[in-house]
């Protein structure tokens, strides 16, 4: 993630607007919840995503701050 943030920062500093579309909220939520197996039920996937999305933003923000780049989430 750190290298990725550096690369995105370099692109942005070169004058290119950057929009990152990412996934991983379910996996991040599973880790937070201690779940080993990806749930099959939609409600559980949604719950994992709801827990994982803020975690993902926290990680993106942490590494982007090192590069003096702001991050935001939009829906």
C-alpha angles and dihedrals in degrees: 000000000000093000090045091053090050091051093049090047092052090051091050093046088053087064101262118130109234127210116177118201109193143167131199101103093120092050092046090049092049089055092049091048094044093240114155098190126053108247120243096204116091094223092055092047089052091049092050091048091050090054094041101047096070089047091054091050090049091055093045091048093048095055095037092054089060087060094044091245124136122224131200137178125228131182 
